[in-house]
């Protein structure tokens, strides 16, 4: 009878370890894949919410709050905003005139 009890405990322990391992694996997969599933939708919504007339500092603060990154505007006033979690797959192209935002448009980088 004691052997059977030991076998049941070993079986339960293995199932517990397998269950915890499965949950950890699912969590890792979720966080690795989620930016590619929802990133485009989130970047498009954020990009379209940027209104003309915002200052460069306001845009930079908004970019930082979202966890995105922005390149410095080039001599023509163009800057790219991207989500580093998706390795630049989803972009927002911003056009500045001086220190003010003129336009922002979403660009999928597929």
N, C-alpha and C positions, 0 to 999 in steps of 0.2 A: 504494500500500500504506500510505503514511504517513497519508493521509486517512482510511482505514478505521480505523486504530489510534486516531487522534484522535477519530473518531466513537464508537468503542467506549468510550474513556475518558470522554467527555462523557456518554454514556448511563449508565455505571456511577456517575459522580458524581451525576447527577440522581436515580438510584435510591437512592443512599446518602442524599442530602438528603431525599428523599421518605420514606424509611424512618425516619429520625431524626424528621422532622416528625410522622409518623404515631404513633410511640411517645410523643412529647411530648403530642400531642393525646389519645391514649388515657389517659395519666397524669393529665392535667388533668380529663378527664371522670370518671375513676375517683374522684379525690379530691373532685370536686364532687357526685357522685351517691351515693357510698357512705354518708354519714350518713343519707340517706333510705331506703336499703335495709336497713341493719343497725341504725340508731339505735333503732328501737322495741324490737327484741329486746334490745339492750344495756341500754336504760333500764329495761325491765321486769325484767330479771335483777338489775340493780343495786338497783332499788327494792324488790324482794321480798327481797333479802338484808339489808336494813336491819331489824335487830331492835328491838323495843320496849325502852326503857330506855337506849338510847344517849344520850349527852349531845349538846347542840347543837354543841359544839366537835368532838366525834368525827364527827358527821354532816358538818359543814363541811369537816373534813380529808378525809373520804372523797369529798365532792363535788369538792374541789379536785384530788385525785389522779386522778379520772375525767375531769377537764376540763369538768365541768358547772358550772352556776351556781345559786345559791340566793338567794331573796328573804329578807329579814328576816322573822321570824314576826310576824304581825299581833297585835292585842290578844287575839284568840281562840286564838292559838298556831298558826295555819295558815301554812305556807310552801310555795312552789312551787320545785321543782328542775327545771331544763331543760338541754338540750344546745344551746349556742349555734350549733353547726355545722348543726343542723337548724332553726334559727330558731324554736325553741319548739314544734315540732310534737309532740314527745314530752315528757310531763310526769310528774313524780312529786309527788303531793300529800302533804306531811308534816304531821302534827298533833303539836304539842308541848304538854306540860303543864309549865309552868315551864321548866326547862332540859333536860327529858327527852323523848325521842321516844316517842309513844304509838302511832302507826301511820303507815304509808307505803303509798300505793296508786298504781299506775300509771294514767295517763290519757292516751289518745291524743287529740291535739288536731286531729282531721281535720275 
